[in-house]
């Protein structure tokens, strides 16, 4: 019997474990692949308070080792099922806990085109607010047509020399006010009814090839921001949580799900801001509430 089972070893899951372990709780972390979550792909982190600059890999590794040294049980097993009585079944075993924390995060939706994977963190980013400052004064492109893409383009227009917005349609799914604001920016160019066909570069991004009608446009940019949505990994939890239309877990009082004793932290939950700092903050909040829940239930 564990006090807390945490599903996911990204920043929110590891932060939850850190606080729980310091409260002398018995913690099991279950991770399907590798620790660190999406932040491990960041070449540099420069917006985390108190740390001037650190690679995503180093940040994740430091946090992982900190939790491991405090005595967490960490198993790399894919979770298959969670029940209301806090039983977790993986591909290898079944575990029981007093509290379950879902911290499965989300994966950015990729373009799935040639050259994308090898240049992640080397010119390709899925988070403008995280990485935009690295492209100050440079020419960049952003692909997408929703609110995130438009807001990211507005943000980038204030720090980049030139911003190209590439969208596969003529119309946008974003708020009209945001679209009008973006259109007013002199350094923003719209490339509509277009798709990115290929990404070029070896050690860093050199150019992108855009297919518009029957024409191929070769665009030289130093950065490409992909904002076409994210993919949650919450389908296996539908018996114990509610999901919104995009697959994010609905919460009550920030991090509590509809099932007593089951919490959610980080990018897996529905919230207004998805950042490293908010993921870690979720972990601290979840741990505090989980510890209180365990202490009250054992009185």
PLY file of the C-alpha trace (Angstrom):
ply
format ascii 1.0
element vertex 299
property float x
property float y
property float z
element edge 298
property int vertex1
property int vertex2
end_header
0.00 0.00 0.00
1.39 3.38 -1.09
0.25 6.72 0.26
0.39 8.31 -3.19
0.70 6.88 -6.68
1.74 9.48 -9.25
1.12 8.67 -12.91
3.71 10.55 -14.93
7.29 11.66 -14.24
7.21 15.10 -15.79
7.75 18.33 -13.81
4.29 18.29 -12.19
4.51 14.63 -11.18
8.04 14.96 -9.85
7.17 18.16 -7.95
4.21 16.36 -6.36
6.55 13.57 -5.30
9.09 16.03 -3.88
6.58 17.65 -1.53
4.94 14.36 -0.58
8.27 12.70 0.23
9.32 15.64 2.40
6.11 15.02 4.35
7.26 11.43 4.88
4.69 9.86 2.57
5.30 6.62 0.70
5.32 7.48 -3.01
5.22 5.40 -6.19
5.83 7.09 -9.55
4.72 5.26 -12.68
6.08 6.49 -16.02
5.33 4.94 -19.41
8.49 6.05 -21.21
11.14 8.46 -19.87
11.24 10.98 -17.05
11.09 14.71 -17.71
8.06 15.12 -19.94
8.16 17.66 -22.80
10.55 20.02 -21.00
13.39 17.57 -21.57
13.38 18.65 -25.26
14.01 22.32 -24.43
17.53 23.37 -25.34
17.45 26.21 -22.81
15.08 27.35 -20.07
15.42 31.02 -19.21
12.01 31.86 -17.72
12.11 29.76 -14.55
12.42 32.01 -11.47
15.80 31.82 -9.78
17.55 29.94 -12.59
19.17 32.18 -15.21
19.64 29.43 -17.79
19.47 25.64 -17.78
18.81 22.96 -20.37
15.54 21.07 -20.19
17.47 17.82 -19.79
19.47 19.14 -16.83
16.40 20.59 -15.16
14.46 17.34 -15.47
17.43 15.22 -14.40
18.08 17.37 -11.33
14.44 17.10 -10.26
14.34 13.36 -10.96
17.49 12.72 -8.92
16.23 14.92 -6.10
13.05 12.84 -5.85
14.92 9.56 -6.22
17.35 10.51 -3.42
14.41 11.23 -1.12
13.27 7.62 -1.50
10.58 7.56 -4.16
9.79 4.23 -5.79
10.00 4.82 -9.55
8.84 2.24 -12.06
8.77 2.58 -15.83
5.47 0.87 -16.54
2.55 1.92 -18.71
-0.68 2.42 -16.77
-3.66 0.60 -18.26
-6.41 1.17 -15.72
-7.34 3.19 -12.64
-10.33 2.42 -10.38
-12.35 4.49 -7.91
-10.87 2.54 -5.00
-7.38 3.82 -5.97
-6.14 0.65 -7.65
-3.74 1.13 -10.56
-3.07 -1.62 -13.09
-0.02 -1.45 -15.35
1.28 -3.76 -18.08
3.29 -5.55 -15.38
1.48 -5.34 -12.04
-1.32 -3.88 -9.89
-0.76 -1.30 -7.13
-2.91 0.19 -4.37
-2.77 3.69 -2.88
-4.67 6.09 -0.64
-4.36 8.85 -3.26
-3.76 8.89 -7.01
-2.31 11.86 -8.87
-2.69 12.00 -12.65
0.23 13.92 -14.16
0.36 12.52 -17.68
0.83 15.91 -19.34
0.17 16.41 -23.01
2.08 16.01 -26.23
2.25 18.82 -28.79
0.61 17.83 -32.05
3.30 17.53 -34.70
3.20 18.32 -38.38
4.59 14.83 -39.04
6.71 15.99 -41.95
10.28 15.46 -43.09
12.91 17.17 -40.96
10.67 17.95 -38.00
11.89 15.52 -35.35
15.62 16.08 -35.78
15.30 19.87 -35.41
13.19 20.04 -32.26
15.04 22.40 -29.97
17.29 23.41 -32.87
14.95 25.87 -34.54
11.63 24.11 -34.03
9.55 24.84 -30.95
6.01 24.12 -29.78
5.93 26.97 -27.24
6.45 30.59 -28.29
6.30 32.00 -24.76
8.92 29.46 -23.66
11.41 29.86 -26.51
10.53 33.07 -28.34
13.23 35.14 -26.66
15.92 32.97 -28.27
14.82 34.41 -31.63
14.93 38.08 -30.72
15.59 40.15 -33.84
15.34 37.12 -36.13
12.88 35.94 -38.77
10.49 33.20 -37.70
7.37 31.39 -38.86
4.41 30.07 -36.93
1.93 27.52 -38.22
-1.67 27.30 -37.01
-4.99 29.09 -37.12
-6.43 28.92 -33.62
-6.19 31.25 -30.63
-2.81 29.87 -29.55
-1.24 30.47 -32.97
-2.61 34.02 -33.21
-1.59 34.93 -29.66
1.86 33.42 -30.20
2.27 35.42 -33.41
1.34 38.63 -31.57
3.87 37.81 -28.88
6.61 37.02 -31.41
5.92 40.17 -33.42
7.10 42.25 -30.46
10.52 40.58 -30.29
11.25 39.19 -33.77
12.29 41.06 -36.90
9.72 39.26 -39.06
6.90 36.81 -38.38
5.25 34.66 -41.03
1.91 33.12 -40.08
1.16 30.00 -42.10
-2.37 28.59 -42.09
-3.95 25.90 -44.21
-7.23 27.83 -44.58
-8.36 31.36 -45.43
-10.36 31.74 -42.23
-9.14 31.50 -38.63
-10.67 29.82 -35.59
-9.31 32.50 -33.27
-11.02 35.48 -31.64
-11.75 38.29 -34.12
-10.18 40.93 -31.88
-6.89 39.00 -31.74
-6.87 38.54 -35.51
-7.38 42.27 -36.07
-4.57 43.06 -33.63
-2.22 40.72 -35.48
-3.15 42.20 -38.86
-2.12 45.61 -37.57
1.46 44.46 -36.99
3.74 45.73 -39.76
6.27 42.91 -39.37
3.72 40.11 -39.73
2.98 38.45 -43.08
0.11 36.00 -43.61
0.62 32.98 -45.85
-2.83 31.42 -46.13
-4.29 28.37 -47.86
-0.87 26.83 -47.44
0.87 23.88 -45.83
4.46 23.25 -44.79
5.75 20.43 -46.98
9.34 20.10 -45.76
11.75 21.43 -43.14
15.39 21.89 -44.11
18.50 21.95 -41.93
21.06 19.68 -40.35
22.30 21.06 -37.03
19.82 23.95 -37.06
16.79 25.13 -39.00
17.69 26.71 -42.33
14.43 27.00 -44.26
10.93 25.64 -44.72
9.19 24.66 -47.95
5.59 25.84 -48.17
3.09 24.41 -50.60
0.60 27.03 -51.79
-1.71 25.93 -54.60
0.70 24.19 -56.99
3.67 26.35 -56.04
6.49 25.61 -53.57
7.75 28.61 -51.61
11.16 28.29 -49.94
11.19 30.49 -46.87
14.39 31.16 -44.95
13.65 31.44 -41.22
15.66 30.81 -38.07
12.71 29.59 -36.03
9.50 27.65 -36.62
6.78 27.57 -33.98
4.18 24.85 -34.36
0.82 25.72 -32.76
-1.68 23.22 -34.10
-2.91 21.90 -30.78
-1.92 19.31 -28.23
-2.75 15.68 -27.61
-3.77 14.64 -24.13
-3.35 11.11 -22.79
-6.36 10.91 -20.51
-8.70 8.47 -22.24
-7.94 5.61 -19.84
-9.16 7.71 -16.88
-12.69 8.41 -18.10
-14.21 6.11 -15.48
-12.85 8.33 -12.68
-12.59 11.84 -14.21
-14.54 14.14 -16.51
-12.88 15.33 -19.74
-13.63 18.49 -21.68
-14.10 18.53 -25.46
-10.34 18.62 -26.01
-9.52 15.75 -23.66
-8.31 17.80 -20.69
-9.38 16.73 -17.21
-12.07 18.92 -15.65
-11.25 19.98 -12.11
-12.90 21.33 -8.97
-10.93 23.67 -6.67
-8.02 23.74 -9.11
-6.67 20.18 -8.95
-9.40 17.91 -7.58
-11.25 15.57 -9.95
-14.80 14.31 -9.55
-13.50 11.22 -7.70
-12.52 11.71 -4.07
-8.81 11.05 -3.56
-7.89 11.35 -7.24
-6.10 14.58 -8.21
-4.60 15.96 -11.41
-1.54 18.16 -11.92
0.14 19.88 -14.84
-0.78 19.90 -18.52
-3.23 17.03 -18.21
-5.79 19.34 -16.61
-7.87 22.14 -18.06
-6.36 25.51 -17.14
-5.52 28.90 -18.60
-1.71 28.73 -18.69
0.57 25.82 -19.55
4.11 26.60 -18.41
6.90 24.90 -16.49
6.24 27.13 -13.48
2.52 26.32 -13.42
3.24 22.58 -13.76
5.55 22.67 -10.74
3.07 24.85 -8.83
0.35 22.29 -9.52
2.59 19.62 -8.01
3.04 21.58 -4.79
-0.70 22.26 -4.51
-1.70 18.66 -5.23
0.80 17.30 -2.71
-0.51 19.64 -0.01
-4.13 18.63 -0.62
-3.23 14.95 -0.93
-1.31 14.98 2.35
-4.25 16.66 4.12
-6.65 14.13 2.58
-4.51 11.18 3.76
-4.06 12.58 7.24
-7.79 13.23 7.66
-8.77 9.79 6.34
-6.51 8.04 8.84
-7.76 9.90 11.90
0 1
1 2
2 3
3 4
4 5
5 6
6 7
7 8
8 9
9 10
10 11
11 12
12 13
13 14
14 15
15 16
16 17
17 18
18 19
19 20
20 21
21 22
22 23
23 24
24 25
25 26
26 27
27 28
28 29
29 30
30 31
31 32
32 33
33 34
34 35
35 36
36 37
37 38
38 39
39 40
40 41
41 42
42 43
43 44
44 45
45 46
46 47
47 48
48 49
49 50
50 51
51 52
52 53
53 54
54 55
55 56
56 57
57 58
58 59
59 60
60 61
61 62
62 63
63 64
64 65
65 66
66 67
67 68
68 69
69 70
70 71
71 72
72 73
73 74
74 75
75 76
76 77
77 78
78 79
79 80
80 81
81 82
82 83
83 84
84 85
85 86
86 87
87 88
88 89
89 90
90 91
91 92
92 93
93 94
94 95
95 96
96 97
97 98
98 99
99 100
100 101
101 102
102 103
103 104
104 105
105 106
106 107
107 108
108 109
109 110
110 111
111 112
112 113
113 114
114 115
115 116
116 117
117 118
118 119
119 120
120 121
121 122
122 123
123 124
124 125
125 126
126 127
127 128
128 129
129 130
130 131
131 132
132 133
133 134
134 135
135 136
136 137
137 138
138 139
139 140
140 141
141 142
142 143
143 144
144 145
145 146
146 147
147 148
148 149
149 150
150 151
151 152
152 153
153 154
154 155
155 156
156 157
157 158
158 159
159 160
160 161
161 162
162 163
163 164
164 165
165 166
166 167
167 168
168 169
169 170
170 171
171 172
172 173
173 174
174 175
175 176
176 177
177 178
178 179
179 180
180 181
181 182
182 183
183 184
184 185
185 186
186 187
187 188
188 189
189 190
190 191
191 192
192 193
193 194
194 195
195 196
196 197
197 198
198 199
199 200
200 201
201 202
202 203
203 204
204 205
205 206
206 207
207 208
208 209
209 210
210 211
211 212
212 213
213 214
214 215
215 216
216 217
217 218
218 219
219 220
220 221
221 222
222 223
223 224
224 225
225 226
226 227
227 228
228 229
229 230
230 231
231 232
232 233
233 234
234 235
235 236
236 237
237 238
238 239
239 240
240 241
241 242
242 243
243 244
244 245
245 246
246 247
247 248
248 249
249 250
250 251
251 252
252 253
253 254
254 255
255 256
256 257
257 258
258 259
259 260
260 261
261 262
262 263
263 264
264 265
265 266
266 267
267 268
268 269
269 270
270 271
271 272
272 273
273 274
274 275
275 276
276 277
277 278
278 279
279 280
280 281
281 282
282 283
283 284
284 285
285 286
286 287
287 288
288 289
289 290
290 291
291 292
292 293
293 294
294 295
295 296
296 297
297 298
